[in-house]
Amino acid sequence: MNFHESPTNIGATMPTIHQRALDFVRSNAPPGDVTAILAAFDDYGTNHEFLMNVGPEKGPMLTAMVAAQPEGGRVLELGCFCGYSSILIGSALPSGATLTGIEIDPDSVAIARQTVEYAGLSDRVEIIEGGSGDMIPTLTDPFDLVFLDHWKDLYKTDLISIESNNLLRAGSTVFADNVGPLFNPEEYLEYVGTSGHYDTKYHKSHIEYTNREDGVEISVYRG
């Protein structure tokens, strides 16, 4: 029997980075302890493999925005990856508030859902599988906060779609991660800065788990 016929290789697949990260989290943080789970993800992203999470530097800015939302409010997340930001947001939601996450990658969807369940937040966080361009028109009722953290070249297109589908109200906040110089964010930043629809501000930061410059743009919809 040659190598390719070996039973040890038949049907064998390497775990994805998503699965490796979640396995590490499960080995280093107890279920239901969101602080410990996030810290374990940060440990893995710092010391093992780079993870595309909002991270410990920008995370507090995001949770402050979440905590400021009204009771019963609605948050939309585009791009979920391992579920890091989903549980970060979910744990900070005011009473009765909910998070809807949209993710196109099936591996990310599966792991994000497991992360949410492990954190004990399935009652307030829903992860939907699908492309943002397809899913945004299916959503109903405005969101109080929108977190953009998916493909960077979709930020402007998807934000315009969110507006067109009446998914923002006056005072809704849009929090866009990874709009630092590495990500060529000029088109998005020009739109929120000049469209007349937003009061907007850039906050300088760093790419998660590195010292490279990054930033977030926080924009409040004028209506």
JOHU-V649890 format. One line per field, one symbol per residue. phi: phi as a letter, one per 40 degrees, with the letter a starting at -180 (. if undefined). Layout:
BEGIN
phi->???
END
This chain:
BEGIN
phi->.cdcccdcbcgcbcccddccccdccccbaccgccdcccccdcccccbbbcbcbcgcccdcccccccccccdgcbbbbbgbfcgdcccccdcbccdgcbbbbbacccccdccccccccccgbccbbbbbcicdcccdcccbgcbcabbcabccccdcdccccccccfbbbdgcbbbbcfbcccbfcdcccccccbcgcbcbacbcabcdgabccaabbbbbccg
END
